[in-house]
Amino acid sequence: MKVAAAVAQVEAVRASENETLKKLETTQEEIEKLKTATEEALKKAAMADAAKKAVEGELRRWRERDQKKAEEVASRILAEAEAKMSVESSPQHHYQAAKQKPINKKLEKMKTSVVSKKVLLPNLSGIFNRKKNQVEWGSPSYLPGEKPI
């Protein structure tokens, strides 16, 4: 019986050892899965960081180009303004401007004269065509107590 009890005890120890080995294997498998997941996450993070740096670099280059264009436009506008000011202050420009002003004044006078002729002609003709008794602007107005003429 002692032998049978010892054999049973050895079998129980072997069964316990097998269970422990199976637990160890599953734990090692889980550790490997976690390692691979960690490695993949690190790769993705590195790729995201590289993409972020690329986008930031492109954005910086875009802003620099935009600022350079704005500076070029501003300098061109400033140069045009300076050129315009220098042309306006030159004696030749004053001569040209003096020539152009009478033309503009003549056009304005022609426009106003046409308008004034249209306005004046009916008024002048109306004055000459009225009867002696008719007062200007239609029917005469009388003050209270006055007799009509």
HULINWO-V595827 format. One record per residue. N is the residue number from 1. SS is DSSP state (@ for helix, = for strand, . for the rest). Layout:
n={N N}
ss={SS SS}
//
This chain:
n={1 2 3 4 5 6 7 8 9 10 11 12 13 14 15 16 17 18 19 20 21 22 23 24 25 26 27 28 29 30 31 32 33 34 35 36 37 38 39 40 41 42 43 44 45 46 47 48 49 50 51 52 53 54 55 56 57 58 59 60 61 62 63 64 65 66 67 68 69 70 71 72 73 74 75 76 77 78 79 80 81 82 83 84 85 86 87 88 89 90 91 92 93 94 95 96 97 98 99 100 101 102 103 104 105 106 107 108 109 110 111 112 113 114 115 116 117 118 119 120 121 122 123 124 125 126 127 128 129 130 131 132 133 134 135 136 137 138 139 140 141 142 143 144 145 146 147 148 149}
ss={. @ @ @ @ @ @ @ @ @ @ @ @ @ @ @ @ @ @ @ @ @ @ @ @ @ @ @ @ @ @ @ @ @ @ @ @ @ @ @ @ @ @ @ @ @ @ @ @ @ @ @ @ @ @ @ @ @ @ @ @ @ @ @ @ @ @ @ @ @ @ @ @ @ @ @ @ @ @ @ @ @ @ @ @ @ @ @ @ . @ @ @ @ @ @ @ @ @ @ @ @ @ @ @ @ @ @ @ @ @ @ @ @ @ @ @ @ @ @ @ @ @ @ @ @ @ @ @ . . . . . . . . . . . . . . . . . . . .}
//
